[in-house]
Amino acid sequence: DRYFFTVDSWYGFVSVYSVETGELYRRYDGSGSNAMNIGEKAFPMSSDRLLIIHDRFMVLWDYKNDSSREILPCGDLPFEGYIRPFIVDLAPDEKSVVIGSHGYGAGMKILTLDGGKELPLGFDPQRGYSYIVYSADGSRIAASSAGMYCVWDSSTGRMIFQAEETAAGGVNLAIS
């Protein structure tokens, strides 16, 4: 309610602006030697923090104190083989993310932000997924893939529902 932010994934900057004045408050410099250094996503969190998705890791940035720390990878290079931009969503309890790729066979998984747990989601390796989202209570995850919709139990990673789209013109994905 005090700030809004923008993500420049090509050059690797995340900018935080004042809602009242529109002036720049802070800028996170995630630039590196390669373009497209940030995975096009940043999630606002409690306590004046943003979770920023990079190409091979994530950063928790405290924009009030302008300090950051790298979190993950969980295991050995959890983003290896993923095609960018990632599909990703932050759990409502801010303890984990679900992450996947548009690429076929790359898979999807839940990663705890403390790096302690990695839970793969059951998926069809012949499909590339384009969108993923947690339910409001965090118990379910929904994703779409070229006219197919899936729902998983977030505690087990087991797919519990799969259906083909029947509406003409596409459907927005939400889960409650």
DONU-825306 format. One line per field, with one value per residue (C-alpha): residue number from 1; x, y, z. Coordinates in Angstrom, 1 decimal, always signed. Each point is the difference from the previous one (the first is absolute). Layout:
! DONU-825306
n = c(NUM|...)
X = c(X|...)
Y = c(Y|...)
Z = c(Z|...)
! end
This chain:
! DONU-825306
n = c(1|2|3|4|5|6|7|8|9|10|11|12|13|14|15|16|17|18|19|20|21|22|23|24|25|26|27|28|29|30|31|32|33|34|35|36|37|38|39|40|41|42|43|44|45|46|47|48|49|50|51|52|53|54|55|56|57|58|59|60|61|62|63|64|65|66|67|68|69|70|71|72|73|74|75|76|77|78|79|80|81|82|83|84|85|86|87|88|89|90|91|92|93|94|95|96|97|98|99|100|101|102|103|104|105|106|107|108|109|110|111|112|113|114|115|116|117|118|119|120|121|122|123|124|125|126|127|128|129|130|131|132|133|134|135|136|137|138|139|140|141|142|143|144|145|146|147|148|149|150|151|152|153|154|155|156|157|158|159|160|161|162|163|164|165|166|167|168|169|170|171|172|173|174|175|176)
X = c(+0.0|+3.1|+2.0|-0.3|+2.8|+1.1|+2.2|+2.4|+0.9|+2.3|+2.4|-0.6|-1.5|-2.9|-1.2|-2.2|-2.0|-2.0|-3.8|-0.5|+2.6|+1.0|+3.6|+2.6|+0.5|+2.6|+1.4|+1.4|+2.8|-0.1|+1.9|+2.9|+2.0|-3.0|-3.2|-3.3|+1.6|-3.3|-2.7|-2.7|-1.6|+0.2|-2.4|-0.9|+0.3|-0.6|+2.5|+1.0|+1.6|-0.2|+0.8|+1.8|+0.3|+3.4|+1.2|+1.5|-0.9|-2.3|+0.7|-1.8|+0.4|-0.9|-0.7|-0.4|+3.6|+1.2|+1.6|-0.4|+0.9|+0.1|-2.3|+0.1|+0.9|-1.6|+2.0|+2.1|-1.0|-3.8|-0.6|+2.3|-1.7|-2.8|-0.9|-0.6|-2.2|-0.8|-3.5|+0.1|-2.2|+0.7|-1.9|-2.4|+2.0|+3.2|+1.9|+0.3|-0.5|-1.3|+2.1|-0.1|+0.9|-1.7|+2.3|-1.1|+1.4|+1.4|-2.5|-1.3|+0.9|-0.6|+3.1|+0.1|+1.7|+2.3|+1.4|-1.0|-2.6|-0.7|-3.3|-0.5|-3.6|-1.3|-0.3|-0.3|+3.5|-1.5|-1.5|+1.4|-1.8|-0.7|-1.5|+0.1|-1.7|-0.5|-3.5|-0.7|+0.6|+3.1|-1.5|-0.3|+1.9|-1.6|+1.7|-0.9|+1.5|-1.3|-3.7|+0.5|-0.4|+1.5|-0.3|+2.6|-0.1|+2.9|+0.8|+0.7|+0.6|-2.7|-2.1|-3.7|-1.8|+0.6|-2.5|+0.0|-1.2|-3.4|-0.7|+0.7|+2.5|+1.9|-0.6|+1.8|+1.5|-0.8|-0.4|-1.8)
Y = c(+0.0|+2.3|-1.2|-1.5|-1.7|-0.7|-2.8|+0.6|-3.6|+0.8|+2.2|-1.5|+2.8|+0.1|+3.5|+0.9|+3.3|+2.0|-0.3|+3.6|+1.8|-2.5|+0.6|-2.7|-1.3|-2.8|-2.0|-3.5|-0.6|-3.6|+0.8|-2.3|-0.9|-1.5|+1.7|-1.4|-0.6|+0.1|-2.5|+2.7|-0.6|+1.7|-0.7|+2.5|-1.6|+1.2|+2.1|+2.2|-2.8|-1.2|-3.5|+0.4|-2.9|-0.1|-2.3|-2.7|+1.2|+2.3|+3.1|+1.2|+3.8|+2.2|+3.2|+2.0|-0.7|-0.6|-3.3|-3.3|-3.6|-2.9|-2.9|-3.4|-1.9|-3.0|-3.0|+0.0|+2.8|-0.3|+2.3|-2.1|-0.6|+2.5|+2.3|+3.6|+1.7|-2.1|-0.7|+0.6|+0.9|+0.8|-2.0|+2.1|-0.9|+1.4|-3.2|-1.5|+0.5|-2.2|+0.3|-1.5|+0.7|+0.4|-2.7|-3.5|-2.5|+2.6|-0.8|+2.0|+0.0|+1.6|+1.5|+1.2|+3.4|-1.3|-2.5|-2.9|-1.8|-0.7|-1.6|-0.9|+0.3|-2.9|+1.3|-1.0|+0.3|+0.4|+3.4|+3.4|+1.9|+3.7|+1.2|-1.2|+1.3|-1.0|+0.0|+2.6|-2.4|-1.6|-3.5|-0.3|+1.0|+0.5|+0.3|+0.3|-1.7|+0.6|-0.4|-2.4|+0.9|-1.9|+0.2|-1.5|-0.6|+2.3|-2.2|-3.1|+1.2|-2.4|+1.1|-0.2|+1.5|+0.4|+1.3|+1.4|+3.5|+0.1|+3.7|+1.9|+2.8|-1.2|+0.1|+1.9|-2.4|+0.5|-2.4|+0.4)
Z = c(+0.0|+0.2|-3.0|-3.4|-1.8|-3.6|-1.4|-2.8|-0.8|-2.9|+1.9|+3.4|+2.1|+2.3|+0.9|+3.0|-0.3|+2.5|-0.6|+1.3|-2.1|-2.7|+0.8|+0.0|+3.6|-0.6|-2.9|+0.1|-2.4|-1.2|-3.2|-0.9|-3.1|-1.7|-1.1|+1.4|+3.4|+1.9|-0.7|-0.6|+3.5|+3.4|+2.8|+2.8|+3.4|+3.6|+1.8|-3.0|-2.0|-3.6|-1.2|-3.3|-2.4|-1.8|-2.8|+2.3|+3.6|+2.0|+2.0|+3.1|-0.1|+3.0|-1.9|+3.2|+1.1|-3.6|+0.9|-1.8|+0.4|-2.5|+0.8|-1.6|-1.9|+1.6|-0.9|-3.2|-2.3|+0.3|-3.1|-2.2|-3.3|+0.6|-2.9|+0.9|+0.9|+3.0|+1.2|+3.7|+2.9|+3.7|+2.6|+2.1|+3.1|-1.7|+0.9|-3.5|-3.7|-2.8|-3.1|-3.5|-3.6|-3.3|-1.4|-0.5|+2.5|+2.4|+2.7|+2.9|+3.6|+3.4|+1.6|+3.6|+0.3|+2.7|-2.5|+2.1|-2.1|-3.7|-1.0|-3.6|-1.5|-2.0|-3.6|-3.6|-1.5|-3.5|+1.0|+0.7|+2.6|-0.3|+3.3|+3.6|+3.2|+3.6|+1.5|+2.6|+2.9|-1.7|+0.1|-3.8|-3.1|-3.4|-3.4|-3.7|-3.0|-3.6|+0.9|+2.9|+3.6|+3.0|+3.7|+2.5|+3.8|+1.1|+3.0|-2.1|-3.5|-1.3|-2.9|+1.1|-2.9|-3.8|-2.6|-3.5|-0.7|-1.6|-0.1|-3.2|+0.2|+3.1|+3.7|+2.8|+2.6|+3.7|+2.9|+3.3)
! end
